[in-house]
Amino acid sequence: MAEEITERVESARVRRVPKYSVFLLLGAAVGIIAALALTFGVSDGGVSTSTGLEYSVGQVFGFIALGAIPVGMALGGVVALILDRSARRRSREVRIVHERVRSTDDA
């Protein structure tokens, strides 16, 4: 039995990358918390000043959440992008050795 070994050396850049999904979910959570704070911080009791209609607390929360959640997700995405850019500067170069062993039977 004979073995044939081939080796190839390459270089690659390695860096830590933030998980964008985690930052987007955290931004959505911050948006929900902000919507809750704004819902209960409204002093007019859910009465529209322009139409005079009265809205329930759930409706007010839904209206505010429609704007607060996307804004929170956008801010989370911006934070992830900033961290990604700063991680790009701290990348390092490593050597990768690819080794391939091939056995041949001479039977």
C-alpha positions, 0 to 999 in steps of 0.5 A, a space after each residue: 500500500 502506497 500513500 500519496 501526500 499533497 500539501 497546499 498552504 494558503 492564507 486567510 483573514 480571520 475576524 470576529 463578526 457580530 450576529 446581525 439577527 441578535 442585534 435586530 431582535 434586541 432592537 425590536 425588544 427595545 422598540 417594544 419597551 419604548 412603545 410600552 413606555 410611550 403608551 403609558 406615558 401618554 396623558 390624554 387617555 387615548 383620545 385623539 386630538 385631531 378626530 376626537 375618537 377614543 382608543 383603547 390602551 391596546 390600540 395605542 400600544 399597537 400604533 406606537 409599536 408600528 413605528 417603534 419596533 422598526 426604529 429599534 431594529 434599524 438602530 440595532 442594525 446600525 450598531 451591528 454594522 459599526 461593530 462589524 467595521 471595527 472588527 474588520 480593522 482588528 482582523 489577523 492573517 492566518 496560514 491554512 495547511 491543506 493536506 490530502 492523503 491518498 492511499 493506493 492499493 497495488 493488489 
